Amino acid sequence: KEVLQAGSVMEREFSYPLISRVTGLPEKDLLSHLSVLKDSELLYERGIYPQSNYIFKHALTREVVYDSILSKKKKQIHAKIAHTIEVLYGENICDCYGILSNHCMESEDYEKAAEYSRLEARKSQKSGAFTDAIDYAKRSIACLEKLPQKETIQKRLIDARVVLSSYYFTLGYILKAKDSVEPV
């Protein structure tokens, strides 16, 4: 149950190294639990151990398991996943900004969520994916607005709104660009 719940919080697909660190189970026990879940056809395995990925057979199964977890426990698992990703992928963390943004937001670590959202927006903008950049910039703003409004946070909020405005402006959405900086 613990493995299935942790996997559902990770998303529909998750890696063996990630589930191993998040659950903290001994390797033998974890492999046994994963084998039972595969045999019951709740999960599929892709790849070769220890670099295997596990995928929920049905998205609905993942959703039902996720929804069955108590909110407090869900927040704790999201926080643990975010921390584990930071440790596991430290050198290539730039590939995980969007995922980290989601997990930090769900664990209500709005400081980190705002920063990872900002970084993912910037990465998306550099690759020309302005729609994604706009979505992550909005997330960053939403997270910053949930933090205590100290001067440093207000400065970051102004910067985030100006950046969002520039993304809108690049796409030709002049009114949205104006509206995004209006509050500041």
Summary of the structure (lengths in Angstrom):
residues: 184
radius of gyration: 18.9
end to end distance: 47.5
largest distance: 58.2
contacts: 547
relative contact order: 0.09
helix: 74%
strand: 6%
